[in-house]
Amino acid sequence: MSHPAAAPEDGPDSAPPAPQTVEETGMTREFLLELIVKVMYRRGAETVSAVCGIVRISPGILSDLFEMLREERLIQTLGSLRADVRAEMRYELTEMGRLRAMEAAGRMDYAGPCPVTLAQFRAVVAAQSVKDHRIGRDKLERAFAKLVTPAGVLDRLGPAVNSGRSILLYGPPGNGKSSYAHALSVAMEGGINVPYAILVDGELISVFDPALHRMIPEEDPWTPKDLLEQGAPDLRYAHCVRPAVVTGAELTTDMLDLRFNATSRTYQAPVHMKAVNGVLIVDDLGRQRQTPQALINRLIVPMEEGVDYLSLQSGMSFQIPFDTLMIFSTNIPPAQLMDAAGLRRIYYKIMIERPSQADFIEIFRRVCKARKVETSPEAERYITDVLYPQSGLDFAAYHAVYVVDQSIASCDFHGVPRVLRPDFMSDAWSNLSVIEDA
């Protein structure tokens, strides 16, 4: 899943210039010709502009390719769209063209933006590396503005983020580790360029994922004419907010490998490839079906060397950049999760302590404000002087949410105004105690 994020303060990094020739795309003419006929066959595009809007390469390149298709009798003209000199010619596939499109789709059923090469992908990732992305204390404080953080925590988190190395957030449950990880991803925001797809040894790997990548702007207003301008950007890349990809108990090592779609005969990039130049959060480390040691072992080489190795079904192995801020979060003691060698590979290990009484009261007040429930010194003292001593529980950030939300539910059920009554607060606390004892 992705973490919703605010618009970045920084503009997107400059995209590479749009290719002006077939050779500059890195694709073969044969690949591009087949991509065009598949786009016309699958998506009903009839003009150079319509195809350009899908494959995202220059109309000048496409015009030459359309002429080749016409000479090979794979397309034929239908006439123009308008009866004036500015009219654009319409085309349709011939019978031979439809057969060619179906044959091409049988080998690779893809009719989207033109892919980039592996070398082009590596160059773009290097140009926007997380290791070169710096945040100051002011930006970190803004990202954490909605959280109550113990003194000294930001001083440890800031250098960890700026290093671009792996981070482990650990400590007792319910004290904001996951929220801290999300806030760190917000602090990392900025514009990057994400390829729609990559072509490796003739095989297509989809990278851009609308569920994980948020474009800047969210509506893509470009037109084919934009590609004709001097210095036009390469629109085979989507301008996106730095991704923040969150995984939890569902994470397995096979999610770190390419996924082959036997129907389309294309690949989906693994989760850490989609998170490149961004943040990958492994939440609830230790709750996965596979052991934390197995996950860390799989990630040791990428985290240490900054590269990973993926394999196609053909057996070909290739190298991709691992340029990702890795954040692990757990409430299990780290020594129980992995051996000393595994812990050594995680460069920053930051304990997230339980809140002090003063911090808990501040959290409680913020929860009440967010829920539009008026708090009072009496309600606060009832928790700190009665409920906590009676239960013997230690302060925890999530207790505030439990008490306020369940008190609201009791008020609504009994048809009374939403106020923090001692009896409703006590009922909420009893539910909390059952959860603690389970």
TAPEWO-V881517 format. One record per pair of residues at least 24 apart in sequence whose ideal C-beta (glycine too) atoms are under 10 Angstrom apart, sorted by sequence separation. I is the first residue (numbers start at 1). J is the second residue. If there is no record, write none. Layout:
BEGIN
I/J
I/J
END
This chain:
BEGIN
69/93
70/94
72/96
73/97
74/98
134/158
160/184
161/185
164/188
191/215
192/216
214/238
215/239
216/240
247/271
302/326
360/384
379/403
403/427
404/428
406/430
32/57
66/91
69/94
72/97
74/99
75/100
150/175
189/214
191/216
213/238
215/240
216/241
246/271
247/272
299/324
379/404
403/428
406/431
36/62
40/66
63/89
74/100
135/161
136/162
150/176
154/180
157/183
158/184
161/187
190/216
213/239
214/240
215/241
245/271
272/298
357/383
402/428
403/429
406/432
70/97
74/101
134/161
135/162
149/176
153/180
157/184
161/188
213/240
214/241
245/272
272/299
299/326
357/384
402/429
69/97
72/100
133/161
134/162
148/176
208/236
210/238
212/240
213/241
214/242
245/273
247/275
360/388
379/407
403/431
32/61
36/65
40/69
46/75
59/88
133/162
147/176
154/183
158/187
208/237
213/242
214/243
245/274
246/275
251/280
299/328
375/404
399/428
402/431
403/432
25/55
27/57
32/62
35/65
36/66
132/162
134/164
149/179
157/187
207/237
208/238
210/240
213/243
214/244
245/275
272/302
367/397
371/401
399/429
402/432
47/78
69/100
130/161
131/162
133/164
149/180
207/238
212/243
243/274
244/275
245/276
251/282
357/388
367/398
370/401
373/404
25/57
32/64
33/65
36/68
37/69
46/78
49/81
130/162
131/163
132/164
144/176
147/179
208/240
212/244
213/245
243/275
251/283
276/308
296/328
363/395
367/399
368/400
373/405
24/57
25/58
32/65
33/66
36/69
47/80
130/163
131/164
146/179
147/180
154/187
212/245
242/275
243/276
245/278
246/279
247/280
248/281
251/284
295/328
363/396
364/397
367/400
371/404
399/432
402/435
24/58
27/61
40/74
47/81
130/164
131/165
149/183
209/243
211/245
212/246
242/276
243/277
244/278
245/279
246/280
247/281
248/282
249/283
250/284
251/285
360/394
361/395
363/397
366/400
367/401
370/404
371/405
373/407
398/432
22/57
29/64
33/68
40/75
46/81
129/164
130/165
144/179
147/182
242/277
243/278
244/279
245/280
246/281
247/282
248/283
249/284
253/288
273/308
360/395
363/398
364/399
365/400
367/402
368/403
373/408
387/422
22/58
25/61
29/65
32/68
33/69
144/180
147/183
209/245
242/278
243/279
244/280
245/281
246/282
247/283
248/284
249/285
251/287
252/288
253/289
254/290
272/308
292/328
359/395
360/396
363/399
364/400
367/403
368/404
371/407
372/408
386/422
390/426
393/429
396/432
20/57
21/58
24/61
37/74
143/180
146/183
240/277
241/278
242/279
243/280
244/281
245/282
246/283
247/284
248/285
249/286
250/287
251/288
252/289
253/290
273/310
358/395
360/397
363/400
364/401
367/404
371/408
383/420
398/435
399/436
18/56
19/57
20/58
36/74
37/75
50/88
145/183
198/236
240/278
247/285
249/287
250/288
251/289
252/290
270/308
292/330
357/395
359/397
362/400
363/401
367/405
373/411
382/420
387/425
391/429
18/57
19/58
21/60
22/61
29/68
33/72
36/75
49/88
143/182
144/183
195/234
196/235
197/236
248/287
249/288
250/289
251/290
256/295
355/394
356/395
360/399
361/400
364/403
368/407
382/421
383/422
386/425
387/426
390/429
391/430
393/432
18/58
20/60
21/61
34/74
47/87
48/88
50/90
51/91
143/183
144/184
146/186
193/233
196/236
248/288
249/289
255/295
270/310
292/332
354/394
355/395
360/400
364/404
368/408
379/419
380/420
382/422
386/426
393/433
396/436
20/61
33/74
47/88
48/89
50/91
142/183
143/184
145/186
193/234
195/236
196/237
247/288
253/294
257/298
269/310
296/337
297/338
300/341
304/345
354/395
355/396
379/420
387/428
388/429
391/432
392/433
18/60
19/61
22/64
46/88
47/89
48/90
143/185
144/186
193/235
195/237
196/238
252/294
253/295
256/298
280/322
285/327
286/328
292/334
295/337
296/338
297/339
300/342
303/345
353/395
354/396
355/397
378/420
379/421
383/425
387/429
391/433
394/436
18/61
21/64
22/65
46/89
47/90
48/91
140/183
143/186
144/187
193/236
194/237
195/238
252/295
255/298
256/299
267/310
285/328
286/329
287/330
295/338
296/339
299/342
303/346
304/347
354/397
374/417
376/419
379/422
382/425
386/429
387/430
390/433
393/436
46/90
47/91
140/184
142/186
143/187
193/237
194/238
251/295
253/297
254/298
276/320
277/321
280/324
281/325
282/326
283/327
284/328
285/329
286/330
287/331
292/336
293/337
294/338
297/341
300/344
301/345
303/347
355/399
373/417
374/418
375/419
376/420
378/422
382/426
392/436
45/90
46/91
142/187
143/188
192/237
193/238
194/239
253/298
267/312
276/321
278/323
279/324
280/325
281/326
282/327
283/328
284/329
285/330
286/331
287/332
292/337
293/338
296/341
297/342
300/345
352/397
355/400
373/418
374/419
375/420
387/432
391/436
45/91
46/92
140/186
141/187
143/189
192/238
193/239
194/240
252/298
253/299
256/302
267/313
276/322
277/323
278/324
279/325
280/326
281/327
282/328
283/329
284/330
285/331
286/332
291/337
292/338
293/339
296/342
299/345
372/418
373/419
374/420
379/425
383/429
387/433
46/93
139/186
140/187
192/239
193/240
194/241
273/320
275/322
276/323
277/324
278/325
279/326
280/327
281/328
282/329
283/330
284/331
285/332
286/333
291/338
295/342
296/343
299/346
371/418
373/420
382/429
44/92
139/187
140/188
191/239
192/240
194/242
247/295
265/313
272/320
273/321
275/323
276/324
277/325
279/327
280/328
281/329
282/330
284/332
286/334
293/341
294/342
297/345
135/184
139/188
191/240
192/241
194/243
273/322
275/324
285/334
293/342
296/345
139/189
191/241
192/242
270/320
272/322
274/324
275/325
286/336
292/342
296/346
40/91
136/187
190/241
191/242
192/243
257/308
262/313
269/320
272/323
273/324
275/326
286/337
40/92
41/93
62/114
135/187
189/241
190/242
256/308
258/310
260/312
272/324
285/337
286/338
368/420
40/93
61/114
135/188
188/241
189/242
205/258
206/259
257/310
258/311
260/313
271/324
285/338
133/187
135/189
188/242
189/243
205/259
256/310
257/311
258/312
272/326
36/91
133/188
135/190
186/241
188/243
189/244
203/258
205/260
206/261
258/313
37/93
41/97
55/111
56/112
57/113
133/189
185/241
186/242
188/244
364/420
36/93
37/94
40/97
41/98
54/111
55/112
56/113
57/114
133/190
185/242
203/260
40/98
41/99
54/112
55/113
56/114
130/188
185/243
186/244
200/258
206/264
37/96
41/100
42/101
54/113
55/114
133/192
185/244
209/268
212/271
37/97
41/101
51/111
53/113
54/114
55/115
130/190
184/244
185/245
204/264
206/266
207/267
209/269
258/318
36/97
37/98
40/101
41/102
185/246
204/265
205/266
206/267
207/268
208/269
213/274
285/346
37/99
38/100
39/101
128/190
130/192
182/244
203/265
204/266
205/267
206/268
207/269
209/271
212/274
213/275
258/320
37/100
38/101
41/104
42/105
128/191
129/192
181/244
203/266
204/267
205/268
206/269
211/274
212/275
37/101
38/102
41/105
128/192
182/246
203/267
205/269
36/101
37/102
38/103
127/192
128/193
181/246
205/270
209/274
213/278
34/100
35/101
37/103
38/104
45/111
127/193
128/194
207/273
208/274
212/278
33/100
34/101
37/104
38/105
42/109
125/192
200/267
207/274
36/104
37/105
42/110
43/111
124/192
125/193
178/246
205/273
206/274
34/103
35/104
42/111
43/112
124/193
125/194
197/266
198/267
207/276
34/104
38/108
41/111
42/112
124/194
125/195
178/248
197/267
33/104
34/105
38/109
39/110
40/111
124/195
198/269
38/110
39/111
121/193
197/269
31/104
34/107
35/108
38/111
39/112
121/194
30/104
34/108
37/111
38/112
39/113
121/195
195/269
35/110
36/111
39/114
120/195
198/273
34/110
35/111
121/197
122/198
31/108
34/111
35/112
116/193
121/198
35/113
36/114
117/195
120/198
121/199
35/114
116/195
120/199
121/200
245/324
35/115
115/195
116/196
118/198
194/274
114/195
115/196
116/197
117/198
118/199
195/276
243/324
244/325
246/327
248/329
32/114
113/195
114/196
115/197
116/198
117/199
118/200
194/276
31/114
113/196
114/197
115/198
116/199
117/200
118/201
194/277
242/325
244/327
246/329
31/115
112/196
113/197
115/199
121/205
192/276
193/277
194/278
112/197
114/199
115/200
192/277
121/207
192/278
27/114
110/197
118/205
190/277
26/114
27/115
115/203
190/278
25/114
26/115
27/116
110/199
115/204
188/277
189/278
25/115
26/116
27/117
115/205
185/275
188/278
189/279
25/116
26/117
108/199
115/206
116/207
188/279
25/117
26/118
112/204
115/207
187/279
26/119
113/206
185/278
186/279
26/120
108/202
110/204
112/206
185/279
19/114
25/120
107/202
108/203
109/204
113/208
184/279
185/280
24/120
108/204
110/206
112/208
185/281
19/116
182/279
184/281
181/279
182/281
16/116
181/281
19/120
181/282
182/283
181/283
178/281
16/120
178/283
205/310
177/283
178/284
16/123
177/284
205/312
16/124
177/285
15/124
133/242
203/312
124/234
200/310
202/312
203/313
13/124
16/127
173/284
201/312
203/314
15/127
130/242
167/279
169/281
200/312
202/314
14/127
15/128
124/237
201/314
203/316
205/318
13/127
14/128
120/234
128/242
166/280
167/281
168/282
169/283
202/316
13/128
170/285
201/316
203/318
205/320
12/128
120/236
121/237
166/282
169/285
170/286
200/316
120/237
168/285
201/318
116/234
161/279
200/318
13/133
114/234
116/236
198/318
200/320
114/235
115/236
116/237
113/235
114/236
198/320
10/133
113/236
113/237
113/238
9/139
166/296
9/142
166/299
6/142
88/224
166/302
6/143
166/303
188/325
165/303
166/304
165/304
188/327
56/196
185/325
55/196
184/325
164/306
185/327
184/327
133/277
181/325
130/275
132/277
133/278
182/327
130/276
181/327
129/276
130/277
180/327
181/328
182/329
125/273
128/276
129/277
130/278
181/329
128/277
130/279
178/327
180/329
127/277
128/278
177/327
179/329
110/261
115/266
125/276
126/277
177/328
178/329
109/261
121/273
124/276
125/277
177/329
111/264
124/277
176/329
177/330
178/331
109/263
110/264
112/266
177/331
109/264
110/265
121/276
108/264
109/265
110/266
175/331
108/265
109/266
173/330
174/331
107/265
108/266
166/324
167/325
168/326
169/327
170/328
171/329
173/331
105/264
106/265
164/323
166/325
167/326
168/327
169/328
170/329
171/330
172/331
173/332
105/265
164/324
165/325
166/326
167/327
168/328
169/329
170/330
171/331
164/325
165/326
166/327
167/328
168/329
169/330
170/331
62/224
163/325
164/326
166/328
167/329
168/330
169/331
170/332
171/333
162/325
170/333
56/220
161/325
170/334
59/224
62/227
160/325
56/222
58/224
59/225
61/227
161/327
168/334
53/220
57/224
60/227
160/327
170/337
31/199
56/224
58/226
59/227
60/228
35/204
53/222
58/227
59/228
168/337
53/223
57/227
58/228
157/327
168/338
180/350
28/199
31/202
52/223
53/224
56/227
27/199
52/224
180/352
26/199
31/204
51/224
52/225
177/350
179/352
25/199
28/202
49/223
50/224
52/226
58/232
177/351
178/352
3/178
49/224
52/227
131/306
168/343
177/352
15/191
48/224
49/225
52/228
58/234
170/346
176/352
5/182
13/190
14/191
15/192
16/193
47/224
57/234
58/235
129/306
175/352
3/181
4/182
8/186
12/190
13/191
15/193
56/234
57/235
168/346
175/353
3/182
10/189
11/190
12/191
13/192
14/193
56/235
57/236
166/345
167/346
168/347
169/348
170/349
171/350
172/351
175/354
176/355
3/183
5/185
6/186
8/188
9/189
10/190
11/191
12/192
13/193
55/235
56/236
126/306
165/345
166/346
167/347
168/348
169/349
170/350
171/351
172/352
174/354
175/355
5/186
8/189
9/190
10/191
12/193
55/236
56/237
165/346
166/347
167/348
168/349
169/350
170/351
171/352
172/353
3/185
4/186
7/189
8/190
53/235
56/238
165/347
166/348
167/349
168/350
169/351
170/352
171/353
172/354
2/185
3/186
5/188
6/189
8/191
52/235
164/347
165/348
166/349
167/350
168/351
169/352
171/354
5/189
8/192
163/347
175/359
122/307
163/348
160/347
161/348
176/363
160/348
175/363
159/348
160/349
160/350
132/323
157/348
129/321
131/323
133/325
156/348
130/323
156/349
157/350
129/323
130/324
131/325
156/350
125/320
126/321
128/323
130/325
156/351
157/352
125/321
130/326
122/319
124/321
125/322
126/323
153/350
122/320
123/321
125/323
153/351
121/320
122/321
125/324
153/352
118/318
121/321
153/353
118/319
122/323
150/351
152/353
118/320
150/352
12/215
149/352
150/353
12/216
150/354
11/216
12/217
150/355
151/356
8/214
10/216
149/355
150/356
2/209
7/214
20/227
148/355
2/210
8/216
18/226
19/227
148/356
151/359
2/211
3/212
5/214
7/216
18/227
25/234
27/236
150/359
1/211
2/212
4/214
7/217
18/228
24/234
26/236
148/358
149/359
1/212
2/213
7/218
18/229
25/236
148/359
2/214
20/232
148/360
17/230
18/231
19/232
148/361
17/231
18/232
148/362
17/232
18/233
19/234
148/363
17/233
18/234
147/363
148/364
14/231
15/232
16/233
17/234
18/235
19/236
148/365
15/233
16/234
18/236
148/366
179/397
14/233
15/234
147/366
175/394
15/235
16/236
146/366
175/395
176/396
177/397
12/233
15/236
16/237
175/396
176/397
15/237
172/394
174/396
175/397
176/398
15/238
172/395
173/396
174/397
175/398
15/239
146/370
172/396
173/397
174/398
175/399
12/237
14/239
172/397
173/398
174/399
12/238
13/239
174/400
12/239
174/401
11/239
12/240
174/402
12/241
13/242
12/242
10/241
8/240
10/242
8/241
7/241
8/242
6/241
5/241
5/242
5/243
2/241
5/244
3/243
4/244
2/243
3/244
2/244
3/245
1/244
2/245
3/246
1/245
2/246
1/246
1/247
1/248
1/250
148/397
147/397
148/400
174/435
174/436
173/436
13/277
2/274
2/275
2/278
3/279
3/281
1/281
1/283
END
